[in-house]
Amino acid sequence: MTEKQYGNPAPTVDMIIRLTGGRIVLVERKNPPFGLALPGGFVDYGESLEAAAMREAKEETGLDIVLAGQFHTYSDPSRDPRSHTISTVFLANAEGTPVAGDDAAAVRVVTEDSLPDEMAFDHREILQDYFEGKY
């Protein structure tokens, strides 16, 4: 019998950044997998989830966010085509105009009525959960 090799999913964070008027910030990914996505990324070693969320939001959108709490954790092994990730999604509030930075090619602000049909990862499902009040 061979010994089973164990690997761990990578921890990530995503943010539902809420602006006034029910608007939500999305980023157009500069790197694969391409598409519109919630701002977010990998948690660095020694970094808390909250610190990672604030760092990623600033890097990708230029916004200083105020975390309003955790929304849900998403862990389907197929949610990210690159590898198995577990994402803790935060609700955050911000003021100002988002500007694309880091690995974001562009920024888009949407509402529930203008939610794109196609999004990277499972981010459309996450936003549907949010808009359906599953928090």
C-alpha angles and dihedrals in degrees: 000000000000124000114254115241114228126208130175128228115248116251115235137171131217128187133214095208109198122204126184118293096034092291121154127203119233130178130215104229116238092197133047130314086053126202141076115316144163112268110265148103149174123328112240121230109272093018125118120232090246093051090048091052093051092045095048092046091052093045096048103034107017088234126132103221132202110216113229095186144284117308106189141316118242119201111161103146090226096052092100118039091208098061144321108297134174113210126199107203119211131199110226138176126214142171128212137041118309117231124194116250143153107014095350114106093191142351126233129188116211140174130213088268094052098043108143118245093226124048136162121263114348093315096122089055090049091052092046088054089050095049091045088057097246093157 
